[in-house]
Amino acid sequence: MNGLRSSIDTVEKVLEGLTPALTDKIDVLICPPATLIASCVAAVTGSAIAIGGQNLHARASGAFTGSISAEMLADLGARYVILGHSERRAYHHETDNGVHAKALGARRAGLCGIICVGETEDEREEGRTLDIVRAQLGLGVPKGATAADTVLAYEPVWAIGTGKTPSTADIAEVHASLRDMLGTMVGKTEADKIRILYGGSVKAKNARELMAVENVDGALVGGASLVAEDFLGICAAYS
């Protein structure tokens, strides 16, 4: 919940800072609040940057005052949507079944759903990390998921905005486990195509190391995305 109309300047600075050599290697997605989606789409039209939403309601329409549907996001020009972010789970009590329904809604409207999974600090200390993320994956990802309509994002809840990050070995273990479980759900060939992002205190100074971890296909960037230079520094990890 950050950004006013003046924040379009940040998007424009990111656009200016992306070189053709870099955009040939990476996909860049910005997910602003719903109030700014149309303006952001207009700002990046014709560029390599895609725009997405931060959440949606599973239903296409109805008496759900204050909600936004996948069709509404698509109508604004969004191509992706974040689903089951840890903050939505923590503060709005979203469930795995609810994430599943939203993923179906995203698919219905032709959006690619970025399904987030992650454990709390207590769950990690109890040695339950893999059990938690695999359960979230198993319930959240709909049958028939493909790389065209599904992206995963592993975001350890305890690392978000804290400056803490798991070790690269820990991240590799989780991502390998998620990839393996995807293989049982959609087949190995498709599972290998589905991107698994890492999110949790990703910064320019640690991005290169984190993005080099096996089965890490990109970053879900939080606070560092609010400053163009910081976000571009993360993008540069692939240069």
LINRAWO-V608497 format. One record per backbone hydrogen bond with DSSP energy under -1.0 kcal/mol. NH is the residue of the N-H (numbers start at 1). CO is the residue of the C=O. If there is no record, write none. Layout:
NH_CO / NH_CO
//
This chain:
7_4 / 8_5 / 9_6 / 10_7 / 11_7 / 12_8 / 13_9 / 14_10 / 15_11 / 16_12 / 17_13 / 23_19 / 24_20 / 25_22 / 26_22 / 30_50 / 36_33 / 40_36 / 41_37 / 42_38 / 43_39 / 44_40 / 47_44 / 50_28 / 52_30 / 53_80 / 57_68 / 64_62 / 67_64 / 73_69 / 74_70 / 75_71 / 76_72 / 77_74 / 78_73 / 79_51 / 81_112 / 82_53 / 83_114 / 89_85 / 90_86 / 91_87 / 92_88 / 94_88 / 99_95 / 100_96 / 101_97 / 102_98 / 103_99 / 104_100 / 105_101 / 106_102 / 107_103 / 108_104 / 109_105 / 110_107 / 111_106 / 112_79 / 113_149 / 114_81 / 115_151 / 116_83 / 117_153 / 124_120 / 125_121 / 126_122 / 127_124 / 128_123 / 132_128 / 133_129 / 134_130 / 135_131 / 136_132 / 137_133 / 138_134 / 139_135 / 140_136 / 141_137 / 145_142 / 150_146 / 151_113 / 152_195 / 153_115 / 154_197 / 155_117 / 157_119 / 159_156 / 160_157 / 171_167 / 172_168 / 173_169 / 174_170 / 175_171 / 176_172 / 177_173 / 178_174 / 179_175 / 180_176 / 181_177 / 182_178 / 183_179 / 184_180 / 185_181 / 186_182 / 187_183 / 191_187 / 192_188 / 193_190 / 194_190 / 197_152 / 198_218 / 199_154 / 207_203 / 210_206 / 211_207 / 213_210 / 216_213 / 217_196 / 220_198 / 225_222 / 226_223 / 231_227 / 232_228 / 233_229 / 234_230 / 235_231 / 236_232 / 237_234 / 238_235 / 239_236
//
